[in-house]
Amino acid sequence: MVVLSKIYTRSGDGGDTALGDGSRVSKHHMRVAAYGTVDEANATVGLARLHAEGEMDALLAMIQNDLFDLGADLCRPEMEKDAEAEYPPLRMSPTQVKRLEAEIDRMNAALEPLRSFVLPGGTPLAAHLHLCRTVSRRAERMTTELAHSESVNSAAVTYLNRLSDWFFVAARAVNHDSGAGDVLWVPGANR
């Protein structure tokens, strides 16, 4: 359990921060940028949930929890030393990816195949889900960049890749279920 009795520590006033293993890096370090963008994605999910109800809200709540797991995973480097750690680090699991894939397949089954690219929009929830999609895609880009220079759990990268797909299909499903339908791109419509 986490207990936070004091929110500011002043330990980062010099421009560095502690990672999950206790090491310190600059606040602009690629690892900090990656898990910071995962946190930003989580905040966009919170905005989307303002418009969600029932099952969609429950699914988004699970994703928010997963994104905290993902942030914990990314803030803790040195996967090869995980077994030696005093407290076993939290790592993303392939089962979390499989759950997203099953949900994508289930939502997509009710949708017509796309014949055009989709513009972000439709219902307020769908528009917010598209924002979630773009921020999670940026988190994926930052995480894959980090993975080129440091060890990163492959399930974390895969989860982010599936997550943006999940948000895309969820936005389409929300628009479909509301009767709004997809907002389609019309190439060259305003020439």
C-alpha positions in Angstrom: 0.0 0.0 0.0 1.2 3.5 -0.8 1.0 6.1 2.0 1.7 9.7 1.0 1.5 12.1 3.9 3.6 14.9 2.4 3.1 15.7 -1.3 6.2 17.9 -2.0 9.6 16.7 -1.1 11.9 19.4 -2.6 14.2 16.5 -3.8 13.5 17.3 -7.5 14.1 21.0 -7.2 17.4 20.6 -9.0 15.8 19.0 -12.1 16.2 15.4 -11.3 13.8 12.7 -10.0 14.0 9.2 -8.4 13.1 6.1 -10.4 11.4 3.1 -8.9 14.7 1.5 -8.1 15.9 4.5 -6.2 18.3 5.8 -8.9 18.1 9.4 -9.9 17.8 10.8 -13.5 17.0 14.1 -15.0 13.4 15.0 -15.3 13.8 15.1 -19.1 15.2 11.6 -19.2 13.5 9.4 -21.8 12.2 7.0 -19.2 10.6 9.8 -17.3 9.1 11.2 -20.5 7.7 7.7 -21.3 6.0 7.1 -18.0 4.9 10.7 -17.8 3.1 10.4 -21.1 1.5 7.2 -19.8 0.2 9.3 -16.9 -1.1 11.9 -19.4 -2.9 9.1 -21.3 -4.4 8.0 -18.0 -5.7 11.6 -17.4 -7.3 11.6 -20.8 -9.1 8.4 -19.9 -10.4 10.1 -16.8 -11.9 12.8 -19.0 -13.5 10.2 -21.3 -15.0 8.5 -18.3 -17.0 11.7 -17.6 -19.1 10.7 -20.6 -19.1 6.9 -20.1 -21.6 4.7 -18.5 -22.1 1.1 -17.7 -19.8 -1.4 -19.3 -17.7 1.2 -21.1 -17.0 3.0 -17.9 -16.0 -0.3 -16.3 -13.7 -1.1 -19.2 -12.1 2.4 -19.0 -11.6 2.0 -15.2 -9.7 -1.2 -15.8 -7.5 0.6 -18.4 -6.8 3.4 -15.9 -5.6 0.8 -13.4 -3.5 -0.9 -16.1 -1.9 2.4 -17.0 -0.8 2.9 -13.4 0.7 -0.6 -13.6 2.4 0.4 -16.8 3.8 3.6 -15.2 5.1 1.5 -12.3 6.7 -0.9 -14.8 8.4 1.9 -16.8 9.7 3.7 -13.8 11.6 0.6 -12.6 14.6 -0.1 -14.8 17.0 -3.1 -14.7 14.6 -6.0 -15.5 17.5 -8.5 -15.2 17.7 -7.8 -11.5 14.0 -8.1 -10.8 14.4 -11.5 -9.0 16.9 -10.0 -6.6 14.8 -7.0 -5.7 13.7 -6.6 -2.1 10.2 -5.8 -3.4 9.3 -7.5 -6.6 8.6 -4.8 -9.3 5.2 -4.7 -10.9 5.5 -5.6 -14.6 2.9 -5.6 -17.3 1.7 -9.0 -18.3 0.8 -10.6 -21.6 -2.6 -11.4 -20.0 -3.4 -7.7 -19.9 -2.6 -7.5 -23.6 -4.8 -10.5 -24.3 -7.7 -8.9 -22.4 -7.5 -5.8 -24.6 -7.4 -8.0 -27.8 -10.5 -9.9 -26.7 -12.3 -6.6 -26.0 -11.3 -5.1 -29.4 -12.5 -8.2 -31.2 -15.8 -8.2 -29.3 -16.4 -4.4 -30.0 -15.3 -4.7 -33.6 -17.6 -7.6 -34.4 -20.6 -5.3 -34.3 -19.0 -2.7 -36.7 -19.1 -2.5 -40.4 -15.7 -2.7 -42.1 -14.1 0.7 -42.8 -14.2 2.1 -46.3 -12.5 5.4 -45.3 -10.3 6.8 -42.6 -12.2 8.1 -39.5 -12.0 11.6 -38.3 -12.0 12.1 -34.5 -15.5 13.1 -33.4 -19.1 12.0 -33.2 -20.3 11.8 -29.6 -18.4 13.6 -26.8 -17.3 10.2 -25.5 -16.0 9.1 -28.9 -14.1 12.4 -29.3 -12.5 11.9 -25.9 -11.6 8.3 -26.8 -9.8 9.6 -30.0 -7.8 11.9 -27.7 -7.0 8.9 -25.5 -5.9 7.1 -28.7 -3.5 9.8 -29.8 -1.9 10.3 -26.4 -1.5 6.5 -25.9 0.1 6.4 -29.4 2.6 9.1 -28.3 3.3 7.1 -25.1 4.0 4.1 -27.3 6.5 6.1 -29.5 8.3 7.4 -26.4 8.4 3.9 -24.9 9.8 2.3 -28.1 12.4 5.0 -28.3 13.4 4.2 -24.7 13.5 0.5 -25.6 16.2 1.3 -28.2 18.6 2.4 -25.5 17.4 0.7 -22.3 15.7 -2.5 -21.2 11.9 -2.2 -21.4 9.4 -5.0 -20.7 8.1 -6.1 -24.1 4.6 -6.6 -22.7 4.6 -2.8 -21.9 5.3 -1.9 -25.5 2.7 -4.4 -26.8 0.1 -3.2 -24.3 0.5 0.4 -25.6 0.2 -0.7 -29.2 -3.0 -2.6 -28.5 -4.3 0.2 -26.3 -4.4 2.8 -29.1 -6.2 0.2 -31.2 -8.7 -0.4 -28.4 -9.5 3.4 -28.1 -10.0 3.5 -31.9 -12.4 0.6 -31.9 -14.1 1.8 -28.8 -14.7 5.3 -30.3 -16.3 3.6 -33.4 -18.4 1.4 -31.2 -19.6 4.3 -29.1 -20.6 6.2 -32.2 -22.3 3.1 -33.7 -24.2 2.4 -30.5 -25.4 6.0 -30.2 -26.6 6.1 -33.8 -24.1 8.8 -34.6 -22.0 6.6 -36.8 -18.4 7.2 -37.9 -17.2 10.6 -39.0 -15.5 9.8 -42.2 -12.7 11.6 -44.0 -13.6 12.8 -47.5 -10.3 13.3 -49.3 -10.1 16.7 -50.9 -13.6 17.7 -49.9 -12.7 21.3 -49.3 -10.5 22.1 -52.4 
